[in-house]
Amino acid sequence: MGKENVRIEDHHIFDNLPIYRFRVLFWVVLVWVATIVLQFLEEIIYAQAIFFTIFMLLYLTLHIYSKVFKHRYTWLYFFLQCSIIFVSAFIMPHGSPAVLLGLLPILIAQSIHIFNHSLKVIFIVILLYLPYSYAISINYGIQELPFFIPILFFIMAIAVFYSILYVRQANAWRRMQYYLYELQLANQKIKELTIASERKRIARDLHDTLAQGLAGLIMKLEAIDIHLQNKNNERAKEIVQESMYQARTALKEAREAIDDLRADSIDEVDFVHEVEKEIIKFTDATSIEVNRSFETLPPLSSLIKQHCIYMIGECLMNIAKHAQAANVSISIWTEKGRLVVLIQDDGIGFNTNKIGKQVGHYGLIGVAERVRILNGEVDIKSEKGKGTRILVSTPLTCTGK
């Protein structure tokens, strides 16, 4: 439902509540019956009764199509309805009290709906009050005015009270439509954000499983090639076995990512043990020993374990592929309610201003995204020839965002 459709429904809000039309129809039929009965008790006039019936049908027709006059020719509508009422009162003189007291309050109530302006409604009341007094004076005599005027105001008070309640009901209906429209917009926005977030998550998972796994296999294949050239067949065979194991592991992780099972299985994972496995894979691929310093850690949420393991694996993979480092260290500790991970190397370093600007280099972008999900912070420092230092800090109570 678009915004324009909501506005159109607002314009015709009073016409979209069928109960209002049925009540008016019932009331007009009741007025018609009362008028006929009062008139025929005094004088039976069939010709005038037929004309009166036609006028009542015309009154109902105009009322049903009053929405046509809501924004244009409003005063013409009230003039026509008022004329019908007073002509009917003179056609059926003995039944005129039923016509006047029955239909004038409806016209007053409708003026509240249409104009929604106090001065205009008061003006309508005055305009109707004058011909009402004149019609009663002609049909019953001026001495009867003190009796009929209070009756008119009593019925008008009831009609106005009902009309005010109806306006509140209509306003509540309009607000409900507006809130429904806003809810639909919000729901659509959530869907769009969910799709965008899911695309990023899939990109991260593919990078952390397939891309890292294939990169590790390529380095092992290169090592196998070197050992074969040096006739070191035994070592080459060992690396082939390691490569087969690594390929199976990468395939398993890829399947878990596709089936979205990683979040269910990560709860039982020992964080430090998984970090050690990442370090072993790095050492096997590069022959670089990693200096590690792990403090005793409190229980970590599955979200923190999942993202931190992948961040550490990504950093080690980048060191293996690009750093040309001789020394690597990883430190993990807690400080002031936060989990801190520090990864350092003494490699060639790089220009941190180029992060995210090189096609095909998305590893550190993934690290930054995972840190943001954990409501954490990441500090990357690197200089040419002086190595790289990556410090990640995330709240221990993180629930993600």
N, C-alpha and C positions, 0 to 999 in steps of 0.2 A: 504494500500500500504506500503510494508516494505521498509527498507533502501536499501536492495540489489536490489529491483526492480527499485528504483529511479536511482541507479548507472547504471544499464543496460540501462535504457532509456537515460541517459546522453551519454553513449557510442555511441548510434545511433541517436543522436539528429538531425543530418543533414538528416537522412533518414526518420524521422517522420514528415517532412514538405512536403506534396505531391506537393505543388505549385512549389517547386524547381525542382522536377523531370519533371513536365509537361513543364516547361520553357525550360529545357535542351532538352527534346524530340522535342519540337517545333523548337528549334534552329537547332538541327541536321538535321531534315527534311528539313528545309529551306536551310541549307548548301548543302544537297544532291541535291535539286532541282537546286540551283544556279550552282553547279558544272556540272551537266548534261547539263544545258542550255549553259553554257560557252563552254564546250567541243564540243557539237553538232553544235554550231555556226561555229566552225572551221573545225571539222572533226567528222563524225558519226562513233562511234566504239561501237557496241553492246556488244561484248564479254567483253571488258574492263569495260563497264557500269555495266554488271552483277556482275563482280568481285568486282567492287567498291561498289555496293549495299550490297554485302555480307560483305565486310569490315565495312561498316557503321552499319550494324546490329550487327556485332561483337563488334564494338566500344560501341554501346548503351548497349549491354548485359554486358560488363565489367563495364560500368559506373553504371548501375543499381545495380550490385553486388559489388560495390567498397567497401562496408562496410566489406566484407570478407578480403580485403587487408589493412584495416585501421591500424591494429596493427601488422600484419604479411605480409611479402612479398610486402611491399609498393613500393619499388623500382622496383620490377618485374611488378607491375601494371602500373607504369609510363613508363617503357620500352615497354610494350606491346602496350599501347595506343599511345605512340610516334611512334612506328614502324608502326602501322595501319595508322596513319595520313600521314607519309611520303611515305609509299608504295602507299597509295591512291593518293597522289600528283603526283607520277610518272606514275601511271596507267592512270590518267586523266590529262595529262600535261597542256592542255589549261584551265582546270577548277581548277588547283592547287591553284590559289590565294584564291578561295572560301574555299577550304579545309583547307589551312594553316591559313588564317586570321580568319576563322570561328571556328576552333576546338582548335587551340593552346591556345587562351585566356581561353577557358573552362578548359583546363588542368592546366593552371597557377592558375586560381581561385580555382580549386580543391586542388592544392598543399597548398594553404593558409588554407583551411579547414582541411586538413589531418595533415599537419606538424605543423601548428601554430608556425612556427619558421622562422624568417626573413632570416637568412643565407641559410637555406635549400631552401627557395623559390627563393632567388637570384640565387642559384646554378642551380635550375630547369630552370629559365629563360635563363641563359647562355647556358645550354645544349640544349635548344630548339631553341635559336637564331642561333646557328651555323648551324645545318642542315636546318633550314629555309632559311638562306642565300644561302646555297649550292643548295637547291631545286629551288629557284628562279633563280639562276645563270644558272643552267642547262636548265630549261624550257623556260626562257625568256631572258637570257643573263645577264652578270654581270653589264652591263650599266643600267639595270632597278632597281638595288638594292636601289639607292637613293630615288626611288619612293615608293617601297614596304616596306622598313624598317620603315619609319615614320608612314605608315598606320598600321603596326603591333603594334607599340608602342602605337598609339592612341587607337586601339581596346583593347589592354592589359590594358591600363589605365582605360577604361570604365569597363572592366571585374573585375579589382582589386577593383575599387570603389564599384561596385555592391557586390563583394564578402565580402568586409569589412562590408557593411550594413547587409548582410546576416548573417555574424558571430555575429554581435551585436544582431540581431533578435534571433539567436539560443541561445546565452548566456542569453538573456532575458527569453526565453522559459525555459532554464535550471534552472534559478533562480526562476521562477514561480513554477516549479515542486518542487524545494527544499523547498520554503516557504509553498507550499501546504502540503508537507510532515510534516514540522515542525508544521503547524497549526493542522494537524490531530493528531500529538503526543500531542500537548497542549490540544486539545479537549478531547482526551482520558484521560489525566491526570486530567482535570477538572471533568470529569465524575467520576473517581475513588475517587477524593477528596470529591465530592458531596455525593457520596454513603456513604463514611466513616463518613462525617459530619452528614448526615441524620440518620445513625445508632446511633451515639452518642446522637443526639437530641431525637430520639425515646426512647432511654434508659433513658434519663433524664426525659422526659415527663411521661413515665410509672412509674418511681420511684416517681415523684412528685404527681402523681394522684393515681394510684392503690396502690403502696407500702405505701405511707403515709396514704391514706384513710383506708387501711386494718389495718395498725398499730394502728391508732386511734380507730377503731372499736374493736380491740382486747383489748385495755386498757379499753374501756367502758364495754365490756363484763366481764372483770375481776372485774371491780368495781361493776357491777350488781351481780356477784356471791358473792362478799363480803357482799353486802347489803342484799341479800336473806338469807345468812347464819346468819346474825344478825337480821332477821325478819323485816327488814326495807323495806317493800314491796312498799310503796309509792315512796320512793327515787329510788328504782330499776325500777319502772314503768316510772318515769321521764327520767331516763337514757336510757331506751328502746326507748322512743320517740325520745330522742336526737340522739340515734344510728341510728334509721330509717332515720332521716333527714340527718345525716352525710353520710349514705350509698347512699342515693339518690344524694347527692351533689358529692360524689366520682364517682358515675356512670356517672353523667352529665359531670364532668371534663374529665373522660376517653373518653367519646364519642367526646367531643370537641377536645381532643388531637388526636384521630384517624382521625377525619375529618379535622384536621388542621384549626379549626375555632377560636382557642384561639387568634391568632394574630389579627383577625378582630374585636373581641369583646372587647379586652383589651383597645382599644383607649378611650372608654367612661368610663373606670373604674376610680374611685377616689382612689388614691394610699393609702392615710392615712386610708381611710375607709376599704380597703382590708386588710391592716396590722392589723387594729383593729379586723377584723373577724378572722385572724389567731391567734391573742392573745386570743380571746374569746374561740376558739376551744381548745387551749392549756389549758386555765384555767378550762374549763369544764372537760377536761380529767384528769387534775392533781390536781385541787383545789389550784394551786399556782397562786397568784396574781402577775401580771407583772408590774413593775414600768416603765412607758414610758415617754419619753421626745421628742416631735415632734415640730420642728420649722416650721414656714410657708415656704412651699416649692414652687418653681417656677413650671410652667408646665413641666411635664416630658414626654419623648417619650414613646410610647407603649413598645418599646424594654426594656427600663430601668425598667418600671413598672412591666412588665411580669417577668423578671429575678429576680428582687429584692424581689418581693412578694414570689416567690418560694424559694429563698435563706433564707428569714426570716422564712418561714414555715418549711423548712428543719432543720434549727438550733433549732427551738422550739421543733420539733419532736425528735431530738437527745437528747435535755435536758430532755424531758419527758421519753424517753426510757432508758437513760444511766446515767444521771448526778446525780440523787438523790439530787437535789438542793432544797433549801428552799427559795431562793431569785433569781429573774430573772429581768433583766432590758434591755430595748431597747431604744436607742437614735438614732434619725434621724435628720440630719442637713445638710446645705450646707456650703462649705468652699472653697474659691478660684476656683470657677467654677466647683466644684465636689460635688457629692452627697455622704454623709458619713453615713454608718449604723453601729452602735455598739451594739453588743449583748453580755451580760455578765451573768454568773451564779456563785453561790458559791458551786457548787457540788463537786464530788469526783475527777474531772479532768481526764486526760488520757495522754498517751504518744503520742505526735504529730508525732514522727518518724514512727508510725505504720499506718499513714493515707494512704489509698489506698493499704495496704498490707494484709488486712484481708478480706477473702472471705465473700461476702454478705453485706459488709459495704461500700456502695458506695455514701452515702449522701454527705460527704465533698468533694468527687471527683466531684460530680455534682455541688457543690458550686464553686469550683475552675474553672470548665469549663465555668460556666455562667459568672463569673468575667472576664475570658479571652475573652469571646465573647463581653463583654462591654468595652474592653480595660482598665479594671480597675485593682485594686490591692486588695489582701486579706491578712490579717495578723492574724494567728491563734496562740494564746498563751494559754498554759494549763499546770498545774502542779498537781501532785497527792495531793489531799486534799485541793487544793487552787482554785478550780474552773477553768472556761474557759472564754476566751475573744476572740471574733471574730470581727475584724474590716474590713469592706468592703468600698472601695472608688472607685468611677467610675466617669468619666467625664459627665457633664450634657448634652454635645453636642454629646454624643456617638451615632454612627450609626451602630455599630456592625461590626464584621469581621468573 
